[in-house]
């Protein structure tokens, strides 16, 4: 795994509204931006140190642990 520095994952945000989770992540690690995608949607397994995928369910809550990459 690539060492991206800063906080790398937020397990405490599962179940939190995606817009609130975005604010928390970008405050706790100012080097990343959140990218929203629906839960279960395919994405290429690439590592990017300035992005956190926020996978969200139909009720707009985070459904998987957000991680840098």
PDB file as gemmi writes it, atoms N, CA and C in Angstrom:
CRYST1    1.000    1.000    1.000  90.00  90.00  90.00 P 1                      
ATOM      1  N   UNK A   1       0.845  -1.198   0.000  1.00  0.00           N  
ATOM      2  CA  UNK A   1       0.000   0.000   0.000  1.00  0.00           C  
ATOM      3  C   UNK A   1       0.874   1.239   0.000  1.00  0.00           C  
ATOM      4  N   UNK A   2       0.444   2.242  -0.686  1.00  0.00           N  
ATOM      5  CA  UNK A   2       1.153   3.506  -0.765  1.00  0.00           C  
ATOM      6  C   UNK A   2       0.944   4.286   0.527  1.00  0.00           C  
ATOM      7  N   UNK A   3       1.996   4.935   1.022  1.00  0.00           N  
ATOM      8  CA  UNK A   3       1.874   5.754   2.236  1.00  0.00           C  
ATOM      9  C   UNK A   3       1.455   7.158   1.822  1.00  0.00           C  
ATOM     10  N   UNK A   4       0.196   7.490   2.084  1.00  0.00           N  
ATOM     11  CA  UNK A   4      -0.338   8.782   1.669  1.00  0.00           C  
ATOM     12  C   UNK A   4      -0.232   9.835   2.770  1.00  0.00           C  
ATOM     13  N   UNK A   5       0.016   9.440   3.993  1.00  0.00           N  
ATOM     14  CA  UNK A   5       0.118  10.392   5.097  1.00  0.00           C  
ATOM     15  C   UNK A   5      -1.246  10.880   5.549  1.00  0.00           C  
ATOM     16  N   UNK A   6      -1.315  11.382   6.765  1.00  0.00           N  
ATOM     17  CA  UNK A   6      -2.572  11.877   7.311  1.00  0.00           C  
ATOM     18  C   UNK A   6      -3.502  10.734   7.658  1.00  0.00           C  
ATOM     19  N   UNK A   7      -4.706  11.077   8.088  1.00  0.00           N  
ATOM     20  CA  UNK A   7      -5.705  10.062   8.400  1.00  0.00           C  
ATOM     21  C   UNK A   7      -6.131   9.384   7.114  1.00  0.00           C  
ATOM     22  N   UNK A   8      -6.225   8.050   7.143  1.00  0.00           N  
ATOM     23  CA  UNK A   8      -6.460   7.288   5.922  1.00  0.00           C  
ATOM     24  C   UNK A   8      -7.811   6.605   5.845  1.00  0.00           C  
ATOM     25  N   UNK A   9      -8.492   6.398   6.974  1.00  0.00           N  
ATOM     26  CA  UNK A   9      -9.805   5.769   6.930  1.00  0.00           C  
ATOM     27  C   UNK A   9     -10.670   6.259   8.077  1.00  0.00           C  
ATOM     28  N   UNK A  10     -12.003   6.144   7.875  1.00  0.00           N  
ATOM     29  CA  UNK A  10     -12.982   6.687   8.809  1.00  0.00           C  
ATOM     30  C   UNK A  10     -14.089   5.667   9.067  1.00  0.00           C  
ATOM     31  N   UNK A  11     -13.811   4.605   9.821  1.00  0.00           N  
ATOM     32  CA  UNK A  11     -14.856   3.605  10.081  1.00  0.00           C  
ATOM     33  C   UNK A  11     -16.031   4.171  10.884  1.00  0.00           C  
ATOM     34  N   UNK A  12     -15.784   5.208  11.634  1.00  0.00           N  
ATOM     35  CA  UNK A  12     -16.835   5.831  12.450  1.00  0.00           C  
ATOM     36  C   UNK A  12     -17.900   6.549  11.626  1.00  0.00           C  
ATOM     37  N   UNK A  13     -17.668   6.706  10.327  1.00  0.00           N  
ATOM     38  CA  UNK A  13     -18.618   7.440   9.482  1.00  0.00           C  
ATOM     39  C   UNK A  13     -19.640   6.550   8.775  1.00  0.00           C  
ATOM     40  N   UNK A  14     -19.529   5.241   8.921  1.00  0.00           N  
ATOM     41  CA  UNK A  14     -20.535   4.354   8.330  1.00  0.00           C  
ATOM     42  C   UNK A  14     -21.870   4.652   9.008  1.00  0.00           C  
ATOM     43  N   UNK A  15     -22.895   4.928   8.203  1.00  0.00           N  
ATOM     44  CA  UNK A  15     -24.220   5.267   8.708  1.00  0.00           C  
ATOM     45  C   UNK A  15     -24.478   6.759   8.834  1.00  0.00           C  
ATOM     46  N   UNK A  16     -23.444   7.569   8.618  1.00  0.00           N  
ATOM     47  CA  UNK A  16     -23.563   9.031   8.689  1.00  0.00           C  
ATOM     48  C   UNK A  16     -23.986   9.557   7.317  1.00  0.00           C  
ATOM     49  N   UNK A  17     -24.760  10.636   7.293  1.00  0.00           N  
ATOM     50  CA  UNK A  17     -25.152  11.257   6.021  1.00  0.00           C  
ATOM     51  C   UNK A  17     -23.898  11.630   5.219  1.00  0.00           C  
ATOM     52  N   UNK A  18     -23.942  11.394   3.929  1.00  0.00           N  
ATOM     53  CA  UNK A  18     -22.766  11.559   3.077  1.00  0.00           C  
ATOM     54  C   UNK A  18     -22.251  13.005   3.051  1.00  0.00           C  
ATOM     55  N   UNK A  19     -23.136  13.993   3.119  1.00  0.00           N  
ATOM     56  CA  UNK A  19     -22.669  15.383   3.111  1.00  0.00           C  
ATOM     57  C   UNK A  19     -21.941  15.735   4.407  1.00  0.00           C  
ATOM     58  N   UNK A  20     -22.414  15.205   5.528  1.00  0.00           N  
ATOM     59  CA  UNK A  20     -21.746  15.428   6.817  1.00  0.00           C  
ATOM     60  C   UNK A  20     -20.397  14.708   6.827  1.00  0.00           C  
ATOM     61  N   UNK A  21     -20.363  13.481   6.313  1.00  0.00           N  
ATOM     62  CA  UNK A  21     -19.122  12.711   6.248  1.00  0.00           C  
ATOM     63  C   UNK A  21     -18.075  13.428   5.398  1.00  0.00           C  
ATOM     64  N   UNK A  22     -18.497  14.037   4.309  1.00  0.00           N  
ATOM     65  CA  UNK A  22     -17.582  14.797   3.452  1.00  0.00           C  
ATOM     66  C   UNK A  22     -16.904  15.911   4.241  1.00  0.00           C  
ATOM     67  N   UNK A  23     -17.678  16.670   4.983  1.00  0.00           N  
ATOM     68  CA  UNK A  23     -17.116  17.767   5.780  1.00  0.00           C  
ATOM     69  C   UNK A  23     -16.106  17.260   6.808  1.00  0.00           C  
ATOM     70  N   UNK A  24     -16.436  16.167   7.472  1.00  0.00           N  
ATOM     71  CA  UNK A  24     -15.544  15.607   8.493  1.00  0.00           C  
ATOM     72  C   UNK A  24     -14.236  15.130   7.869  1.00  0.00           C  
ATOM     73  N   UNK A  25     -14.327  14.376   6.783  1.00  0.00           N  
ATOM     74  CA  UNK A  25     -13.131  13.848   6.126  1.00  0.00           C  
ATOM     75  C   UNK A  25     -12.222  14.973   5.643  1.00  0.00           C  
ATOM     76  N   UNK A  26     -12.797  15.949   4.960  1.00  0.00           N  
ATOM     77  CA  UNK A  26     -11.980  17.029   4.394  1.00  0.00           C  
ATOM     78  C   UNK A  26     -11.418  17.944   5.477  1.00  0.00           C  
ATOM     79  N   UNK A  27     -12.043  17.977   6.649  1.00  0.00           N  
ATOM     80  CA  UNK A  27     -11.494  18.731   7.773  1.00  0.00           C  
ATOM     81  C   UNK A  27     -10.351  17.958   8.440  1.00  0.00           C  
ATOM     82  N   UNK A  28     -10.529  16.648   8.598  1.00  0.00           N  
ATOM     83  CA  UNK A  28      -9.530  15.832   9.280  1.00  0.00           C  
ATOM     84  C   UNK A  28      -8.310  15.529   8.426  1.00  0.00           C  
ATOM     85  N   UNK A  29      -8.458  15.549   7.111  1.00  0.00           N  
ATOM     86  CA  UNK A  29      -7.323  15.378   6.209  1.00  0.00           C  
ATOM     87  C   UNK A  29      -7.493  16.359   5.049  1.00  0.00           C  
ATOM     88  N   UNK A  30      -6.934  17.570   5.189  1.00  0.00           N  
ATOM     89  CA  UNK A  30      -7.125  18.601   4.164  1.00  0.00           C  
ATOM     90  C   UNK A  30      -6.449  18.307   2.824  1.00  0.00           C  
ATOM     91  N   UNK A  31      -5.727  17.192   2.728  1.00  0.00           N  
ATOM     92  CA  UNK A  31      -5.068  16.829   1.474  1.00  0.00           C  
ATOM     93  C   UNK A  31      -5.966  16.016   0.553  1.00  0.00           C  
ATOM     94  N   UNK A  32      -7.183  15.681   1.018  1.00  0.00           N  
ATOM     95  CA  UNK A  32      -8.067  14.833   0.209  1.00  0.00           C  
ATOM     96  C   UNK A  32      -9.384  15.546  -0.109  1.00  0.00           C  
ATOM     97  N   UNK A  33     -10.019  15.071  -1.155  1.00  0.00           N  
ATOM     98  CA  UNK A  33     -11.368  15.485  -1.536  1.00  0.00           C  
ATOM     99  C   UNK A  33     -12.229  14.240  -1.599  1.00  0.00           C  
ATOM    100  N   UNK A  34     -13.461  14.363  -1.192  1.00  0.00           N  
ATOM    101  CA  UNK A  34     -14.388  13.237  -1.216  1.00  0.00           C  
ATOM    102  C   UNK A  34     -15.065  13.130  -2.576  1.00  0.00           C  
ATOM    103  N   UNK A  35     -15.210  11.905  -3.045  1.00  0.00           N  
ATOM    104  CA  UNK A  35     -15.926  11.617  -4.290  1.00  0.00           C  
ATOM    105  C   UNK A  35     -17.065  10.663  -3.952  1.00  0.00           C  
ATOM    106  N   UNK A  36     -18.288  11.065  -4.245  1.00  0.00           N  
ATOM    107  CA  UNK A  36     -19.471  10.271  -3.905  1.00  0.00           C  
ATOM    108  C   UNK A  36     -19.793   9.282  -5.017  1.00  0.00           C  
ATOM    109  N   UNK A  37     -20.053   8.029  -4.623  1.00  0.00           N  
ATOM    110  CA  UNK A  37     -20.521   7.027  -5.577  1.00  0.00           C  
ATOM    111  C   UNK A  37     -21.561   6.146  -4.883  1.00  0.00           C  
ATOM    112  N   UNK A  38     -22.567   5.699  -5.621  1.00  0.00           N  
ATOM    113  CA  UNK A  38     -23.580   4.822  -5.027  1.00  0.00           C  
ATOM    114  C   UNK A  38     -22.955   3.491  -4.587  1.00  0.00           C  
ATOM    115  N   UNK A  39     -23.463   2.949  -3.498  1.00  0.00           N  
ATOM    116  CA  UNK A  39     -22.985   1.661  -2.983  1.00  0.00           C  
ATOM    117  C   UNK A  39     -23.105   0.588  -4.051  1.00  0.00           C  
ATOM    118  N   UNK A  40     -22.063  -0.202  -4.179  1.00  0.00           N  
ATOM    119  CA  UNK A  40     -22.079  -1.306  -5.119  1.00  0.00           C  
ATOM    120  C   UNK A  40     -21.678  -0.948  -6.537  1.00  0.00           C  
ATOM    121  N   UNK A  41     -21.503   0.318  -6.826  1.00  0.00           N  
ATOM    122  CA  UNK A  41     -21.109   0.717  -8.180  1.00  0.00           C  
ATOM    123  C   UNK A  41     -19.648   0.346  -8.412  1.00  0.00           C  
ATOM    124  N   UNK A  42     -19.363  -0.160  -9.590  1.00  0.00           N  
ATOM    125  CA  UNK A  42     -17.990  -0.539  -9.931  1.00  0.00           C  
ATOM    126  C   UNK A  42     -17.104   0.693 -10.033  1.00  0.00           C  
ATOM    127  N   UNK A  43     -15.888   0.559  -9.513  1.00  0.00           N  
ATOM    128  CA  UNK A  43     -14.867   1.578  -9.721  1.00  0.00           C  
ATOM    129  C   UNK A  43     -13.536   0.880  -9.887  1.00  0.00           C  
ATOM    130  N   UNK A  44     -12.647   1.477 -10.626  1.00  0.00           N  
ATOM    131  CA  UNK A  44     -11.341   0.873 -10.856  1.00  0.00           C  
ATOM    132  C   UNK A  44     -10.532   0.907  -9.564  1.00  0.00           C  
ATOM    133  N   UNK A  45      -9.848  -0.192  -9.238  1.00  0.00           N  
ATOM    134  CA  UNK A  45      -9.055  -0.252  -8.015  1.00  0.00           C  
ATOM    135  C   UNK A  45      -7.710   0.458  -8.178  1.00  0.00           C  
ATOM    136  N   UNK A  46      -7.746   1.761  -8.088  1.00  0.00           N  
ATOM    137  CA  UNK A  46      -6.538   2.558  -8.218  1.00  0.00           C  
ATOM    138  C   UNK A  46      -6.257   3.241  -6.881  1.00  0.00           C  
ATOM    139  N   UNK A  47      -5.023   3.597  -6.667  1.00  0.00           N  
ATOM    140  CA  UNK A  47      -4.675   4.290  -5.426  1.00  0.00           C  
ATOM    141  C   UNK A  47      -4.376   5.749  -5.753  1.00  0.00           C  
ATOM    142  N   UNK A  48      -5.101   6.635  -5.136  1.00  0.00           N  
ATOM    143  CA  UNK A  48      -4.948   8.061  -5.355  1.00  0.00           C  
ATOM    144  C   UNK A  48      -4.936   8.735  -3.981  1.00  0.00           C  
ATOM    145  N   UNK A  49      -3.825   9.327  -3.611  1.00  0.00           N  
ATOM    146  CA  UNK A  49      -3.648   9.876  -2.264  1.00  0.00           C  
ATOM    147  C   UNK A  49      -4.451  11.147  -1.995  1.00  0.00           C  
ATOM    148  N   UNK A  50      -5.119  11.692  -2.979  1.00  0.00           N  
ATOM    149  CA  UNK A  50      -5.880  12.920  -2.733  1.00  0.00           C  
ATOM    150  C   UNK A  50      -7.394  12.721  -2.900  1.00  0.00           C  
ATOM    151  N   UNK A  51      -7.838  11.448  -2.828  1.00  0.00           N  
ATOM    152  CA  UNK A  51      -9.259  11.177  -2.996  1.00  0.00           C  
ATOM    153  C   UNK A  51      -9.735  10.131  -1.983  1.00  0.00           C  
ATOM    154  N   UNK A  52     -10.964  10.330  -1.504  1.00  0.00           N  
ATOM    155  CA  UNK A  52     -11.645   9.348  -0.667  1.00  0.00           C  
ATOM    156  C   UNK A  52     -12.993   9.070  -1.314  1.00  0.00           C  
ATOM    157  N   UNK A  53     -13.232   7.809  -1.667  1.00  0.00           N  
ATOM    158  CA  UNK A  53     -14.537   7.457  -2.190  1.00  0.00           C  
ATOM    159  C   UNK A  53     -15.513   7.308  -1.035  1.00  0.00           C  
ATOM    160  N   UNK A  54     -16.637   7.992  -1.122  1.00  0.00           N  
ATOM    161  CA  UNK A  54     -17.716   7.863  -0.154  1.00  0.00           C  
ATOM    162  C   UNK A  54     -18.836   7.110  -0.842  1.00  0.00           C  
ATOM    163  N   UNK A  55     -18.988   5.841  -0.476  1.00  0.00           N  
ATOM    164  CA  UNK A  55     -20.054   5.039  -1.051  1.00  0.00           C  
ATOM    165  C   UNK A  55     -21.299   5.232  -0.194  1.00  0.00           C  
ATOM    166  N   UNK A  56     -22.411   5.587  -0.852  1.00  0.00           N  
ATOM    167  CA  UNK A  56     -23.630   5.911  -0.117  1.00  0.00           C  
ATOM    168  C   UNK A  56     -24.808   5.078  -0.586  1.00  0.00           C  
ATOM    169  N   UNK A  57     -25.741   4.841   0.337  1.00  0.00           N  
ATOM    170  CA  UNK A  57     -26.941   4.043   0.049  1.00  0.00           C  
ATOM    171  C   UNK A  57     -28.096   4.949  -0.350  1.00  0.00           C  
ATOM    172  N   UNK A  58     -29.252   4.351  -0.592  1.00  0.00           N  
ATOM    173  CA  UNK A  58     -30.438   5.085  -1.052  1.00  0.00           C  
ATOM    174  C   UNK A  58     -30.879   6.170  -0.075  1.00  0.00           C  
ATOM    175  N   UNK A  59     -30.594   5.996   1.210  1.00  0.00           N  
ATOM    176  CA  UNK A  59     -30.984   7.015   2.192  1.00  0.00           C  
ATOM    177  C   UNK A  59     -29.880   8.055   2.430  1.00  0.00           C  
ATOM    178  N   UNK A  60     -28.898   8.099   1.523  1.00  0.00           N  
ATOM    179  CA  UNK A  60     -27.787   9.070   1.554  1.00  0.00           C  
ATOM    180  C   UNK A  60     -26.868   8.917   2.758  1.00  0.00           C  
ATOM    181  N   UNK A  61     -26.741   7.696   3.268  1.00  0.00           N  
ATOM    182  CA  UNK A  61     -25.791   7.453   4.349  1.00  0.00           C  
ATOM    183  C   UNK A  61     -24.623   6.622   3.822  1.00  0.00           C  
ATOM    184  N   UNK A  62     -23.473   6.802   4.434  1.00  0.00           N  
ATOM    185  CA  UNK A  62     -22.268   6.079   4.056  1.00  0.00           C  
ATOM    186  C   UNK A  62     -22.471   4.595   4.366  1.00  0.00           C  
ATOM    187  N   UNK A  63     -22.196   3.721   3.377  1.00  0.00           N  
ATOM    188  CA  UNK A  63     -22.452   2.291   3.539  1.00  0.00           C  
ATOM    189  C   UNK A  63     -21.185   1.452   3.645  1.00  0.00           C  
ATOM    190  N   UNK A  64     -20.022   2.029   3.349  1.00  0.00           N  
ATOM    191  CA  UNK A  64     -18.740   1.326   3.473  1.00  0.00           C  
ATOM    192  C   UNK A  64     -17.740   2.266   4.131  1.00  0.00           C  
ATOM    193  N   UNK A  65     -16.743   1.686   4.761  1.00  0.00           N  
ATOM    194  CA  UNK A  65     -15.720   2.503   5.423  1.00  0.00           C  
ATOM    195  C   UNK A  65     -14.997   3.351   4.372  1.00  0.00           C  
ATOM    196  N   UNK A  66     -15.036   4.677   4.523  1.00  0.00           N  
ATOM    197  CA  UNK A  66     -14.303   5.544   3.595  1.00  0.00           C  
ATOM    198  C   UNK A  66     -12.795   5.411   3.827  1.00  0.00           C  
ATOM    199  N   UNK A  67     -12.060   5.251   2.733  1.00  0.00           N  
ATOM    200  CA  UNK A  67     -10.598   5.094   2.797  1.00  0.00           C  
ATOM    201  C   UNK A  67      -9.949   5.948   1.711  1.00  0.00           C  
ATOM    202  N   UNK A  68      -8.788   6.488   2.010  1.00  0.00           N  
ATOM    203  CA  UNK A  68      -8.014   7.213   1.010  1.00  0.00           C  
ATOM    204  C   UNK A  68      -7.624   6.219  -0.070  1.00  0.00           C  
ATOM    205  N   UNK A  69      -7.708   6.634  -1.286  1.00  0.00           N  
ATOM    206  CA  UNK A  69      -7.315   5.769  -2.384  1.00  0.00           C  
ATOM    207  C   UNK A  69      -8.316   5.786  -3.446  1.00  0.00           C  
TER     208      UNK A  69                                                      
END                                                                             
